[in-house]
Amino acid sequence: MSDNSEAPGADAAARPDGAEPPRSTAPGPQPEPLPFFGTTWVDHDGGYGPRRVGAAVGSLAATVAACFVLRFAYQGLEIADVGNVVGVLVIVMFAICSAIAFRKTWEGFGRRPADPAREASLRGLKTIGFIGSLLAYFLRAFMEAPGERLRRTEYEEALARYAKRRSARTGNPAARKGAKGKRPKRK
């Protein structure tokens, strides 16, 4: 979340092209964009429905294509005549890695990782089990944009904190101080 507390264009110099990033004119926290969805998840506008359908169909198509690639790789092992043990080990390895990748990807849609270093160490395992990650993305697209619930919860909490901060600072502070601590004039 960004609090939008900086002056517009304050970080334009930090961008390589020098262009100003797109910003909302509303003060307060801004929603974090989701891959393929941007910020359309906030109000479910801007083609949110077709994007969800596209994400589901695309991830399913990628899963099917990946299964064909793995099938061709397994056929290559059969042609090389490496033996049944190696074939079984490859199948078991992809099955276990896919199950772990599915679980970790599914959990990632609901909460931020507690230990980013552990997540980084699992990156290779999740890469091997990419079919599980694609399948988790496909299934999650039926319920919501993948990661929407997490981002919505964080965004609503940030809005509530912002509203609380703003309501605590309303009014003229000088008028409040003057009414409480004003000394009577001496004659």
C-alpha positions as CSV (number, residue, x, y, z in Angstrom):
1,M,0.0,0.0,0.0
2,S,1.2,3.5,-0.7
3,D,0.0,6.3,1.5
4,N,0.2,8.9,-1.3
5,S,1.8,11.3,1.2
6,E,4.6,12.4,-1.1
7,A,4.3,15.2,-3.5
8,P,3.4,14.2,-7.1
9,G,6.5,13.5,-9.1
10,A,8.7,13.1,-6.1
11,D,9.9,9.7,-7.3
12,A,9.9,10.5,-11.0
13,A,13.7,11.0,-10.8
14,A,14.0,7.4,-9.4
15,R,12.4,5.9,-12.5
16,P,14.8,5.2,-15.4
17,D,12.5,6.9,-18.0
18,G,11.9,9.9,-15.7
19,A,8.2,9.6,-16.2
20,E,5.8,10.1,-13.4
21,P,4.1,7.0,-12.2
22,P,0.3,6.9,-12.5
23,R,-1.3,8.0,-9.3
24,S,-4.8,8.4,-8.1
25,T,-5.9,11.9,-7.1
26,A,-7.6,10.6,-3.9
27,P,-5.5,11.0,-0.8
28,G,-4.8,8.0,1.4
29,P,-3.7,4.4,0.7
30,Q,-3.7,3.1,-2.8
31,P,-4.6,-0.5,-3.8
32,E,-1.7,-2.8,-4.8
33,P,-2.1,-4.0,-8.4
34,L,-2.5,-7.7,-9.1
35,P,-0.8,-9.3,-12.1
36,F,-3.2,-9.4,-15.1
37,F,-5.8,-7.4,-13.2
38,G,-4.1,-4.2,-12.1
39,T,-6.5,-2.5,-9.7
40,T,-9.7,-3.6,-11.3
41,W,-10.2,-6.0,-8.4
42,V,-11.1,-3.1,-6.1
43,D,-14.5,-2.3,-7.7
44,H,-14.7,-5.3,-10.1
45,D,-14.7,-2.9,-13.1
46,G,-12.6,-2.4,-16.2
47,G,-13.1,-5.9,-17.6
48,Y,-12.6,-7.8,-14.3
49,G,-14.9,-10.7,-15.2
50,P,-13.4,-11.3,-18.6
51,R,-9.9,-11.1,-17.1
52,R,-10.8,-13.7,-14.6
53,V,-12.1,-16.0,-17.3
54,G,-9.0,-15.3,-19.3
55,A,-6.7,-16.1,-16.4
56,A,-8.5,-19.3,-15.7
57,V,-8.4,-20.4,-19.3
58,G,-4.8,-19.3,-19.8
59,S,-3.6,-21.1,-16.7
60,L,-5.5,-24.3,-17.7
61,A,-4.0,-24.1,-21.3
62,A,-0.5,-23.6,-19.8
63,T,-1.1,-26.6,-17.5
64,V,-2.1,-28.8,-20.4
65,A,0.8,-27.6,-22.5
66,A,3.2,-28.3,-19.6
67,C,1.8,-31.8,-19.2
68,F,2.5,-32.5,-22.9
69,V,6.0,-31.2,-22.5
70,L,6.5,-33.5,-19.5
71,R,5.1,-36.4,-21.5
72,F,7.5,-35.8,-24.3
73,A,10.4,-35.7,-21.8
74,Y,9.2,-39.0,-20.3
75,Q,9.1,-40.5,-23.8
76,G,12.6,-39.3,-24.3
77,L,13.6,-41.2,-21.1
78,E,11.9,-44.3,-22.5
79,I,13.7,-44.0,-25.8
80,A,17.0,-43.6,-24.0
81,D,16.2,-46.8,-22.2
82,V,17.4,-45.6,-18.8
83,G,15.3,-48.1,-16.9
84,N,12.2,-48.3,-14.9
85,V,13.8,-46.9,-11.7
86,V,14.7,-43.6,-13.3
87,G,11.3,-43.3,-14.9
88,V,9.5,-43.9,-11.6
89,L,11.8,-41.4,-9.8
90,V,11.1,-38.7,-12.4
91,I,7.3,-39.2,-12.0
92,V,7.5,-39.2,-8.2
93,M,9.7,-36.1,-8.2
94,F,7.3,-34.2,-10.4
95,A,4.3,-35.3,-8.4
96,I,5.8,-34.3,-5.1
97,C,7.2,-31.0,-6.4
98,S,3.8,-30.2,-8.0
99,A,2.0,-31.0,-4.8
100,I,4.3,-28.7,-2.7
101,A,4.1,-26.0,-5.4
102,F,0.3,-26.2,-5.4
103,R,0.2,-25.9,-1.6
104,K,2.6,-23.0,-1.4
105,T,1.0,-21.1,-4.2
106,W,-2.5,-21.6,-2.7
107,E,-1.2,-20.4,0.7
108,G,0.4,-17.4,-1.0
109,F,-3.0,-16.3,-2.2
110,G,-4.2,-16.0,1.4
111,R,-1.3,-14.6,3.4
112,R,2.1,-13.1,3.0
113,P,5.0,-15.5,3.6
114,A,6.2,-15.4,7.2
115,D,9.8,-16.2,6.2
116,P,10.8,-14.7,2.8
117,A,14.2,-16.6,3.0
118,R,12.4,-19.9,3.2
119,E,10.2,-19.0,0.3
120,A,13.3,-18.1,-1.7
121,S,14.8,-21.4,-0.9
122,L,11.7,-23.2,-2.2
123,R,11.8,-21.3,-5.5
124,G,13.7,-24.1,-7.3
125,L,11.2,-26.7,-6.0
126,K,8.3,-24.6,-7.1
127,T,9.9,-24.2,-10.5
128,I,10.1,-28.0,-10.9
129,G,6.5,-28.4,-9.7
130,F,5.2,-25.5,-12.0
131,I,2.2,-27.6,-12.9
132,G,1.0,-27.4,-9.3
133,S,1.3,-23.6,-9.3
134,L,-0.5,-23.3,-12.6
135,L,-3.3,-25.6,-11.3
136,A,-3.6,-23.5,-8.1
137,Y,-3.9,-20.4,-10.2
138,F,-6.6,-22.0,-12.4
139,L,-8.6,-23.1,-9.4
140,R,-8.3,-19.8,-7.5
141,A,-9.5,-17.9,-10.6
142,F,-12.9,-19.5,-10.1
143,M,-13.3,-17.8,-6.6
144,E,-11.6,-14.5,-7.2
145,A,-8.6,-12.9,-8.9
146,P,-5.7,-14.9,-7.4
147,G,-4.5,-12.9,-4.4
148,E,-7.5,-10.6,-4.3
149,R,-8.7,-11.6,-0.8
150,L,-5.3,-10.9,0.7
151,R,-4.9,-7.5,-1.0
152,R,-8.5,-6.5,-0.2
153,T,-8.0,-7.3,3.5
154,E,-4.7,-5.3,3.5
155,Y,-6.3,-2.4,1.6
156,E,-9.3,-2.2,3.8
157,E,-7.1,-2.3,6.9
158,A,-5.0,0.5,5.5
159,L,-8.1,2.6,4.7
160,A,-9.4,2.1,8.3
161,R,-6.0,3.1,9.7
162,Y,-5.9,6.2,7.4
163,A,-9.5,7.2,8.3
164,K,-8.7,6.8,12.0
165,R,-5.6,9.0,11.7
166,R,-7.5,11.6,9.7
167,S,-10.4,11.7,12.1
168,A,-8.0,12.2,15.1
169,R,-6.6,15.3,13.4
170,T,-9.8,17.1,12.3
171,G,-10.6,20.6,13.5
172,N,-8.4,23.5,14.3
173,P,-5.8,22.5,16.9
174,A,-5.3,26.1,18.0
175,A,-9.0,26.3,19.0
176,R,-8.8,23.2,21.1
177,K,-5.6,24.3,22.9
178,G,-7.0,27.7,23.5
179,A,-10.2,26.4,25.2
180,K,-8.4,24.1,27.6
181,G,-5.3,25.9,28.7
182,K,-6.3,29.6,28.5
183,R,-5.3,31.6,31.6
184,P,-7.6,34.3,32.8
185,K,-6.2,37.8,32.2
186,R,-4.9,39.7,35.3
187,K,-6.3,43.0,36.1
